[in-house]
Amino acid sequence: MKPKNANLKRVIVDFKKLTPEILSLLVEKYPDGYDDEQIISFKNANNEIVEAVEVTTADTKYLVKVSTKLEVTMENYDEDDYEDFDTDDPEAVQAPELDPEDEVEEEEED
């Protein structure tokens, strides 16, 4: 017998492709942020290790790549910031201003 989510489409999402809908799902699932136990590690097609957190809709399992930008954006989430955008518009979610030391860490992750 297959698990109930065996037929879900699987999508890996980088911060640049993050939509208001996926961000909202993340904040709903991880209201206090995520911790190490909730991070999934896997190798991508280039054999690089990727760390991500998972959110699921009725038909899709999203693996959202973990980053400092994602953490800061989740911490500062306000759905009113996105009311003028479509829920599937990746242009709506803008990268936050990071401290210089966070930016160095972010570059090392890429």
QUIPEQUI-V441440 format. One record per run of one state. SS is the DSSP state (A for helix, B for strand, O for the rest). FROM is the first residue (numbers start at 1). LEN is the number of residues. If there is no record, write none. Layout:
ss->SS from->FROM len->LEN
ss->SS from->FROM len->LEN
This chain:
ss->O from->1 len->8
ss->B from->9 len->5
ss->O from->14 len->1
ss->A from->15 len->3
ss->O from->18 len->2
ss->A from->20 len->10
ss->O from->30 len->6
ss->A from->36 len->3
ss->O from->39 len->1
ss->B from->40 len->4
ss->O from->44 len->5
ss->B from->49 len->8
ss->O from->57 len->3
ss->B from->60 len->6
ss->O from->66 len->2
ss->A from->68 len->8
ss->O from->76 len->3
ss->A from->79 len->4
ss->O from->83 len->17
ss->A from->100 len->10
ss->O from->110 len->1
